[in-house]
Amino acid sequence: MKNRRVGKSGVWVPDKRRGRWARRAGAASLDYVLILGVVLPMVVFIFRVGPRMIRLAYEMVSVLVSWPFM
């Protein structure tokens, strides 16, 4: 206990001899939460809405190009 100190977030951090990995305690869990809670829903949303957005953009370009000839 004498080699430990309290870090910025109030978590016990080992001394400098243990290296930089002590500051990443719990970071892997946060990475999994970010992937499952943020990135995965965004990917699902893009896969569901993406084809419709592309189709609408194609229709808009077609209307803008063909408008002078109507």
HELIX and SHEET records of a PDB file:
HELIX    1   1 LYS A   16  ARG A   18  5                                   3    
HELIX    2   2 ARG A   20  ARG A   24  5                                   5    
HELIX    3   3 ALA A   27  LEU A   34  1                                   8    
HELIX    4   4 ILE A   35  VAL A   39  3                                   5    
HELIX    5   5 LEU A   40  SER A   66  1                                  27    
HELIX    6   6 TRP A   67  PHE A   69  5                                   3    
SHEET    1   A 2 ARG A   5  VAL A   6  0                                        
SHEET    2   A 2 TRP A  12  VAL A  13 -1                                        
END                                                                             
